Amino acid sequence: MAEGVARAKNWETLWTMGMRGLGDTASPTLTAAQLQDIIQVEQALLKQGLNLTAQGLESVPQMWCIYKEVGGYYEQGLSVPDDITLLWADDNW
């Protein structure tokens, strides 16, 4: 992601957050706690790569597309930062 931030930092960008498994499928080993850690790392990379202060992420558009398995983590109490817009995918689930 650090390379992606460096490559796109001068463009108007909507940053997609979170992750899924290999081939954009559900990861069989990913946990809600790991997913929260991933989001923290991604946001830290944005702050660093965009030269932002600790408060600067509110002005950075971030989106997280919630797929089936991530929705389950969210329902189990996954904490998502307020500055990330959640997109609830409708794929007949």
C-alpha positions in Angstrom: 0.0 0.0 0.0 2.9 2.4 0.7 3.8 2.2 -3.0 0.2 2.9 -4.0 0.1 6.0 -1.8 3.3 7.3 -3.3 2.1 6.6 -6.8 -1.4 8.2 -6.3 -0.7 11.0 -3.8 -0.8 13.8 -6.4 -4.2 12.6 -7.8 -7.7 13.0 -6.6 -8.1 9.6 -5.0 -10.7 7.6 -3.1 -8.6 5.3 -0.9 -10.0 1.8 -0.6 -9.3 0.2 2.8 -9.4 -3.3 4.2 -8.5 -6.5 2.5 -9.7 -9.9 1.4 -8.0 -13.1 0.5 -6.1 -14.3 -2.5 -8.0 -13.6 -5.7 -10.4 -11.2 -3.9 -12.1 -14.0 -2.1 -12.7 -14.5 1.6 -9.6 -15.3 3.6 -9.9 -18.5 5.5 -7.5 -17.3 8.3 -8.3 -13.6 8.7 -9.8 -12.6 12.0 -11.7 -9.4 13.0 -8.7 -8.4 15.2 -6.3 -8.8 12.4 -8.6 -6.8 10.1 -8.7 -3.9 12.6 -4.8 -4.0 12.8 -4.7 -3.9 8.9 -6.9 -0.8 8.9 -4.6 0.9 11.5 -1.6 0.1 9.4 -3.2 1.4 6.2 -4.3 4.6 7.9 -0.7 5.1 9.2 0.7 4.6 5.7 -1.8 7.2 4.4 -0.7 9.7 7.1 2.9 9.1 6.4 2.7 9.0 2.6 0.5 12.1 2.4 2.5 14.0 5.0 -0.5 14.5 7.3 -0.8 15.4 10.9 -2.5 13.0 13.3 -5.8 14.9 12.7 -5.4 15.0 8.9 -7.3 11.8 7.9 -10.7 13.5 8.1 -10.0 15.2 4.8 -8.8 12.0 3.0 -11.7 10.1 1.3 -11.5 6.5 2.5 -14.0 3.7 1.6 -14.3 0.2 2.7 -16.4 -2.2 0.7 -18.0 -4.6 3.1 -18.3 -8.1 1.6 -20.0 -11.1 3.2 -17.3 -12.2 5.6 -16.4 -8.7 6.6 -20.0 -7.9 7.4 -19.9 -10.8 9.8 -16.8 -9.3 11.5 -18.6 -6.0 11.7 -21.6 -7.6 13.3 -19.3 -9.2 15.9 -18.1 -5.8 17.0 -15.3 -4.9 14.5 -14.4 -1.3 15.2 -14.2 0.9 12.1 -12.8 4.4 12.3 -15.4 7.1 11.8 -13.5 8.7 8.9 -14.0 5.6 6.7 -17.2 5.4 4.6 -18.7 1.9 4.6 -20.0 0.6 1.3 -22.4 -2.4 1.9 -22.1 -4.6 -1.2 -25.3 -6.1 -2.4 -24.4 -9.4 -4.2 -27.6 -11.3 -3.3 -26.2 -12.3 0.1 
